[in-house]
Amino acid sequence: MSKTIICCAVTGGGDTVGKNPAVPVTPRQIADSAIDAARAGAAIVHIHVRDPDTARPSMELAHYREVVERIRDSGTDVVINLTTGAGGRFMPGDNEPLAAKPGSNLATPADRIGHVLALKPAICSLDMGSMNMGDYVFVNTKGHLEEMAAGIVGAGVKPELEVFEAGHVRLAVNLIERGILPSPSLFQICLGVPWAQPATPEAMTYMRNLLPPDAVWFAFGIGAQQFPMVAQAHLLGGHVRVGLEDNLYLARGRLAPSNAALVDKAVEIVEILGGEIADAAAARRILGLAPSA
């Protein structure tokens, strides 16, 4: 079995800040938490940014730039993975369904990848379909995905294809077969989000079996299923993701004190199961990234 890569999703954009004080908010806090996670064993850090004043999700380039520069200047060689999920949220108005309710942030494909083109991380996420998420619809139309993919690939960034249900995998495979997305591909199987695939061994196995044979894949579960899905992904030959974006607890009733603590536990699980953790250099080789990416 090859080495197992750990990705740490550092903060996300959910309403989690008031639920665990360890969730980082400011660019400095997000960068520091990412660096600590890397030192604990994460080879990849997945980055969202938040408005420092409100803690709400942000698309502000200056926040992304500060986070990325702080990580790059830290001396760690962790692989940076920026989200493109922001800008996909839509809630139809009660009386005018074509008019968005407050809280919607539907943006153009160009706006959703602008920070990626400016900062050129090694990886960025690309959510491969639409679905109900909370009270809103997460909108990723086929045309928008094709436009975003062209910009991402043209910038020399590797897309991480986030798939929440089987139809997302089928769309991704179609874009790969048409040459719009690169092959071999990188997938992230996202489990446990309400109204998508559940975080179960059966669901993970099913999703994995839909992937192209040469795909490199990660998987995660949210909440209480984070660590069971770490074990399951490793045993099925995949890589793993943990972090405060997806789960606020280190154990039942015990809030995670940091992203690094979640990474520490993932390292322990993989090693107990006989695995070996990939450092950033090994992760780059496995993912086909440039050594300095």
C-alpha positions, 0 to 999 in steps of 0.5 A, a space after each residue: 500500500 502506498 503512503 497515505 496523504 492527510 488533507 486538513 480542511 482548516 475552517 470552511 464557511 459554515 456557521 461553526 465559529 460560535 460552536 468551537 473557539 478553535 475555528 480560525 477566522 482571521 487570515 493570520 489565524 487561518 494561516 497559523 492553524 494550517 501551518 500547525 496542521 502541516 507540522 502535525 502531519 497534514 501534507 495538504 491544507 484546504 483553505 477557505 477565508 472568512 470576513 475577520 469582522 463577521 466570521 462569515 464566508 468571504 471571497 475577498 482576494 486580499 484575505 486569500 493572499 494574506 493566508 497563502 503568503 503567510 503559509 508560503 513564508 512559514 518554511 513549511 512545504 505543505 501543499 496549498 488547496 484553495 476552495 472555489 466553492 464560495 459563490 455557489 449559494 442561492 436561495 429563491 425569494 418567497 414571492 419572486 423566486 428569480 430574486 435571491 434571498 439575503 444570504 445568497 452569493 451566486 457569482 460568475 465562474 470568473 469571480 469564483 476562480 479569480 483568487 486561484 488565477 491570481 495566487 496559483 496554488 498547487 490545487 483548488 477544489 471544484 464541486 462537481 454538481 448542484 444539490 440541496 445544502 441546508 436552506 439553500 441550493 449549492 449551484 454548479 451548472 455544467 456550463 459553469 463547471 466547464 468554464 471554471 475547469 478551463 480557467 483552472 487547468 489553464 493556470 496550471 492548477 490541479 483541480 480536486 473534484 469534490 463529489 457528494 453523490 453519484 451524479 457528480 462522479 458521472 458528470 466529472 467522468 464525462 468532462 474527463 472523457 471530453 478532455 475538459 478535465 485532466 487525467 489522471 484525476 484527483 477526487 474528493 469523496 464528500 460524505 455525510 452532508 445532508 441530502 447527499 451520500 451518507 457517511 457509510 462504508 457502503 456509500 464510500 465503496 460505491 462512490 469509489 467504484 464509480 471513479 476512473 481506474 487511474 484516479 487518486 482519491 480522498 474521502 471524508 465524513 462530517 461530524 461524528 463520522 470523520 474518524 470512522 471514514 478516515 479508517 474506511 478510506 485508508 482501508 479502501 486504498 484512498 487518502 483522508 481529510 480531517 479538519 474543523 471545516 467538517 468536524 468540531 470534536 476530537 471525541 464524543 463531547 470533547 471539542 477539538 482544541 485545534 486542527 492539529 489535534 484532528 490531524 494527530 488523531 488521523 495519523 494515529 488511526 492510519 498508523 494503527 492500521 499499518 499505514 504510513 503517512 505521506 509528507 508533502 514531497 511524497 504527496 506531490 509525487 503521488 498527485 503528479 505535482 511539481 516539486 515546488 508546487 
